[in-house]
């Protein structure tokens, strides 16, 4: 059976995220948007309470939890899995109590040393992302010898770290961190050479949705980047990427399904 590219719906419960900051900054608005993403066909929802846009300042753990835990509680009956976008051990631990099945960590266990213990104990899935520096500093002259090779070396080191702490590789997804400490050309190189990350035998997730590289290539503001985003989604599907993390779920699902119809035909019972 063929497994299709999964569509991950972004739910930012923040006042300052680069695309939708403040749009869902209440329990009811966040819940309503989550339900709409499910209706639109998302495969899972990724929930975050802290912006990681370039130059952003961290919020305290109490504020992060104040934003996301009530929403997680309300979403317990939702029919799709939920992940939490956090690098904090305490936030991850409390989120898992509300049925969260995956932790999406932009720091790859580097910002809170206790997080690896939480993930190992929970035996949950984990998204290991590459980022050069921190959200505040990552876009200050990012440099690589070879961006893809350097990220692969980073992944290998971090995977070994995770395994040494009792986390099975079979639980890990890899995210090369599009826009996290990369120039426009480096981001385009990641997409062009995305198959090189398959060497680890692990599922690959990418998050290109409405990001500044698309804006710079097309000379467009953040609210007009959907076509550019969908071009990257179609490319990802054709390359065999396992999941795309996006703001506009309905449009993305349509692109994924059409792209896969081109690749595999329309026998729906053969596509999961």
N, C-alpha and C positions, 0 to 999 in steps of 0.2 A: 504493500500500500504506500502511496506517495504521501508525504507529509508536507502540507503547504506552509508558506511563510506566515508566521503568527503576527497579528497586529496588536500592539500594546498601546492602550490608551493612556495618555498622560493626565493625571489629576493633580495640579499644583494648588495646594492650599496655602498660598503665599500672597503678600501684597506687592511683590517686586520681581516676580519671574519675568524674563525678557519678553515672552509672548503673551501670556495670559494672567500676569500678575494682578491680583485683586478680583478677578472675574468670579472665582469660586471660594471666596474667603469667608464662607459661613457654612455651617453644617448642611443646611437645606439646599443651598446652591450647589455645594459639592456633591451631595447625594443625587440631586436631580441630574447633574451632568454625568455622573457615573452611570446612572440608569440609562441615560440616552446613549452613552457609548456602548453599553451592552446591547441595546436595541439596534445600534448601527453595526454590530458585528465584531466588536473587539474580542480578543482571546483572553486577555487579562488586563487589569488596571494597575498602573504604577502610581503610587500616592506619595507625594513629597511635601514636607513642611518647611523647607529651606531652599531658597534660590541658590543655584550654583552657576549663575551667569557670570561671564568674565567681569572681574572687579568687585564681585559681591562680598559683603561682610557676613560672617557666620552669625546665626542666632543662637541663643542659649538653648540647652537641652529642654528646659522647662517650657519655653515658648514653642519649640518644635513639637513637643508632645501635646501641648494645649491645642495646637492647630490640627494635628492628625488623629489623635486617639479617639475623640468623639465621632469623627467621620468613620474610622475603622469599625467602631462599635455599631454604627448604623448600617454599615455595608456588610455585616456578617451573613446576611441571607442572600446576598447577590450571587448569581449563578456562575460567575467566572472567577478564577483565582485572582488574588491581590498580591502585589509586591509593595514593599516600602522602600523609598529612596532615602537612605540614611547611612551615615558612617559611624553612628553612635551606638555603642553596645546597649545602653539602657533603653534607648528608643526602640531598637530592634527587639529586645527581650519583651518589652511590653506590647509591641505590635503583634508579635507571634501569638500572644494570648487571644487575639481577636481573629484568628484564622488565617493570618497572612502566611503565605507558603514560600515566599522568596524575599531575600534582602538584596537590594540594588545599591552597591557601594561604590561611589566615585573615587574613593581613596584606596581601594584594594588592600584593606586592612592596615593602612599606614597612619591613620589619624586617631584611632582609638584602639589600642592594643587588646582590649578586652573583647572586641567584636568577634574575633576569630573563635573565641571560646563559646560565645553565644551561638554562632552558626554551627559549630561542631556538635554542641550538645543538642541543638534542635534538629539536626540532620535535615535542615531545609535547603532549598535551592539557593544559589548565590550568584549574583552577577558581578564579575570581577572586571572593573573598568580601568583603562589606562588614562592617567592625567599627568601632565608635566607641571609640577608645582602645586599650587592650591588655586581655588577659584579666583581669589584676589590677585594672584600673581601669574596665572598660567599663560596669559596672552602677552606677557612682557618678553619679547624677543625669544620665542620658542626655537630651540635648535636641536638638530639631530644629525648624526652621521648619515643614516638612512632611516627614514621615519618608520617604515614597515619592519625592517630588521631590528631596530631598537625596541619597538613595541613587542615584537616576538620574544626578544631576550627578557624584557620586563615580565611578560606573561609567564615564561618558564620559571623565573625566579619566584614569582608570587604563587604559582601553582605548587611549587615545591614547598613553599612556606605553609600553604594551606594544608597540604598533605601531612606535613610534619606535625600539624596540630589536630589531626584526626578528621579532616574533611576529605571525603571521597571526590576525586575528579569528576565522577559521574554526576555530581550535584552542581557543577559549576558551568556557567555561561561566560563567554568572553565578549567584551565590548571595547573596541579599539579607541573609543573616546573622541569621536568626531567633534571638533570645536573645543576640545579641552587641552589647551596648550599646543595648538597647531596653527600654522598659517593657512591661507586659502589654498595654496598649491599643495601643501602637505595633506590637507583634508581631501582634496581631489585625488591625490595619490593613494590614500587609504581606500577610497572607493574603487579606484582603477585596479588595485592589487589585493582586493578583499579576500580572494581565494587563498592567498598565502597564509591567512590565519586559520585555515581549515587543517593545517598540519597537526594541530593539537587534538584533533578528533572530537572537539567539543562544539556545542551550538554557539553560533555567533549572533549577537544582537547589535544593531546600529541605531543611533539616534541623530538623524540629520534634520529633523523637523523645524522648518522656518529659521534655521540658524544663519549667522552672519555671512558665512561663506556663500550661501545661496543669494543673500542680499547683495554681496559685492560682485559676484559673477553677473547677476542680472540687473544690478543697480536699482534695487527695489527696497522699500521699507518693509518692516517686519510683518505687517498685515497684508502683504501682497506676494508672499513667497510660496503659496500652495502649489503652483505649477512646478516650480523648481524642486520643491520637496517631493512631489509625486514622481518627477523624473528620477530622483535618487532611489525612491522606493521601487520603481519598475526595474532599474538596474540591479538593485539588491536581490530582487526575486530571480531575475535571470542568472545571477551569479550563484544562487543557492543559499543566500543568507537565511537564517532560521527565524529571525524576528526583527520587526521594525517598530521603533518607539515613536509615536506621533501624537500631535494635537488633534488633527482632523481625521477622525476614525472612519466616518462614512465614505469619504472620498478615497481614503487609502484602501479600505476593504475592496472597493470596486476595482481599483488599479491592480491590487494583488490577484483578485479572481480573474481578471481579464488577462493579465500576464501569464498566469498559470494555465489558462485555457489555451493560450498560444503554445505553451511548452508541452502540455500533457493532453490536450483535448478536453472535452466537456463531459466525460464520464464521471459524474460527481461522486459515485460510490468508490472511485479510486483515489480520491483526494481527501485527506483528513485535515 
